[in-house]
């Protein structure tokens, strides 16, 4: 879910005391990309998202779809 991804990245960035600019530089992506991601833009390049997640030992992968009630 996009909301979980955004929250994870924001939390990790803050825990590691990084600004958006710091994260962009360390991940090798543009600052504009970080801003788009954290603002919930629905169309993002997966390879760039993975560059960011790799800094935190993670990568994108398939997850089960949640039911509309929010149950897993």
C-alpha positions in Angstrom: 0.0 0.0 0.0 1.3 3.4 -1.0 0.4 4.9 2.4 2.6 2.3 4.2 5.5 2.9 1.8 5.3 6.7 2.3 5.1 6.3 6.1 8.1 3.9 6.1 10.3 6.2 4.0 9.4 9.3 6.1 10.0 7.4 9.3 13.3 6.0 8.2 14.5 9.4 6.9 13.6 11.1 10.2 15.1 8.3 12.3 18.3 8.7 10.3 18.1 12.5 10.7 18.1 13.1 7.0 16.5 15.9 5.1 14.7 15.2 1.9 17.8 16.6 0.1 20.1 14.2 2.1 18.0 11.2 1.2 17.9 12.2 -2.5 21.7 12.5 -2.6 22.3 9.3 -0.7 19.9 7.3 -2.9 21.0 8.9 -6.2 17.6 10.3 -7.1 16.4 13.8 -7.5 14.9 15.9 -4.7 11.8 16.4 -6.8 11.3 12.6 -6.8 11.6 12.4 -3.0 9.0 15.2 -2.7 6.6 13.5 -5.1 7.0 10.2 -3.3 6.4 11.6 0.2 3.4 13.5 -1.1 1.8 10.3 -2.5 2.2 10.7 -6.2 0.7 7.5 -7.7 3.0 7.1 -10.7 6.6 6.6 -9.6 9.4 4.6 -11.1 9.9 1.4 -9.2 13.7 1.4 -9.8 14.0 4.7 -8.1 11.8 3.7 -5.2 14.0 0.6 -4.8 17.1 2.8 -4.8 15.6 4.6 -1.8 14.5 1.5 0.0 17.9 -0.1 -0.5 19.3 2.4 1.9 17.2 0.9 4.6 17.7 -2.8 3.6 14.3 -3.1 1.8 12.9 -3.5 -1.7 9.5 -3.5 -3.3 7.7 -6.8 -3.6 4.3 -8.3 -3.9 2.0 -8.1 -1.0 -1.5 -9.5 -0.4 -4.3 -7.1 -1.2 -6.2 -6.0 1.9 -9.9 -6.4 2.1 -12.0 -3.2 2.1 -12.7 -3.7 5.8 -8.9 -3.3 6.4 -8.4 -6.9 7.5 -5.4 -8.8 6.2 
